[in-house]
Amino acid sequence: MAFKRSFHTTSKNLKNNETNNLKLVDLLKHFEQERNGCEQLVEQSKLVDRFFFDSDMNNLSILVQFFKFLLHSIHRSRQTVAKLVIRLPGSKLLDFSYAHLKPHSLIDENQKDLLEKFVLVLSQILQFLLELHPQCWEQIDSLGLFDRLDKWSTKISDEDVQLEVSKLISRKDELLKEHTSKIKKPKSEIEIKTEPDDQPPDDFHQLSIYPTLDEIFQQQTPYLRKNITTGQYKNGTHYLDIHFRLLREDFLWPLREAICQYMSEDNRDISFRNSNVRLYRNTILTGSICSQAGILFSLLIDVSMLPRSISWSNSRRLIYGNLLAATFDDFDSSCFLLTVEDRSNIDKNGTINVRCQKALCDYQLMKIPPGTRFTLLETTSYFEAYRPILQALQNIKDDQIPLEKYLLQCDTNVPIPQYFEKKSDIDFRPILVKTSGEYNEFNGTLSDIKDLSTWPNAQQLGLDQSQYTALQLALTKSVALIQGIV
């Protein structure tokens, strides 16, 4: 009881150095005796860091005791234990565990019983970790833990231990098989149907503006038809379908290409470059926010990885509406499509708020523990410029397309504007070059919009020939498409 009183005195004030003087084994005994010991530990971040990174944990007895404590706590507070277990990747505990799993022949006979217990609890903890975060199997595998545990199980006669190791290895093999089947070959070429009359496989009105994972990883070939430049569209649906899919692919293709490049290269190489995206590594999910706009997620950007010259007040980076592809496993099995909602705090603390843009995305992202590190790819094309146009194309009624006569039927006989049909006089005097010799000639007269011979010439209007032609087209046609020259 003297220990408990001493501990409670110090645990109330974690900023004091007194807690640091307590041995980890004594701290662990205290938490084991408390009904809500796991909850107490989670609330004390400095102590959590000690359990996961302190060299004192490089002790077989303490490791067994700590893993047993976590396993016993699962029944009372699974979610709380998950917050601790999810920290195993990247901690010192897995390195310590590997070091203790020496070849069986090198183990002291006095430690073999303890090591068998260790193999059991470690196998169970890793199963729980893979249940929470399947993608971390590669990191565990790279440490050699699976192989060491598998070899140890053949030397152990206890069937319970053998069973737990077997379950762990089987789960690892399943994840390896899934990973192998998901390896994708990068593709940059998109097949476009040469026959514009082909029937689409689905109704474009029902398509999400945001792409599916199959579309991003190109397991599903985009259905595209060429724009009709000669001839007519069959109807409004034909016109809208072609343009919706082409415009959607226009913003999707650069993102797909960048992800394929990222996956095909050594994605740990800091020299990754692609002009279509901006890369943000070591982005940390810090939590979710309930706002009037719905559920938002807060991300901490590692600004130390970015150019120091960025002026966030003027930068186009991470502005409202920009599209992000987020992954915590280098796009092996995770890809969240997000849009930036708010970056007002990025100068202050490096955080931005984002919104999920796919069905069930909110639920899936909320299952990921805060502290998980993500990689972000941000499209350089401004997605917010595409979104309203794509929505408008889906919302336009097929029989109410503006300028249908010209856009669908491709009628090249464009009449004079209706407002000139009854009275076609026009006064060019306000735009005449007043220093021209012909100014007085037109000073008291009007021109006939239908008779180009009555118009002032380009020089009199201070225009070059292309500008003069554009002016004629704009005034004499009810529909005109004029492209400026930079």
Secondary structure, DSSP 4 states (H G I P E B T S, - for coil): -HHHHHHHHHHT-TTSTTGGGS-HHHHHHHHHHSTTHHHHHHT-HHHHHHHHH-GGG--HHHHHHHHHHHHHHHTT-HHHHHHHHTT-TTSSHHHHHHHH---GGGS-GGGHHHHHHHHHHHHHHHHHHHHH-GGGHHHHHHHTHHHHHHHHHTT---HHHHHHHHHHHHHHHHHHHHHHHT----------BS-TTSPPSS-GGGS-SSPPHHHHTTSS----B---SSS--SSHHHHHHHHHHHHHHHHHHHHHHHHHHHHHS-TT-TT---TTEEEEEEEEEEEEEEETTEEEEEEE--GGGS-TT--TTT--TT-TT-EEEEESSTTSS--EEEEEEE-TTHHHHSEEEEEE-STTHHHHHHTSPTT-EEEEEEESS-HHHHHHHHHHHHHS-TT--TTHHHHTS--------GGGTS--EE--GGGS-TTSTTHHHHHT--EETT-GGGS--HHHHT--HHHHHHHHHHHH-SS-------
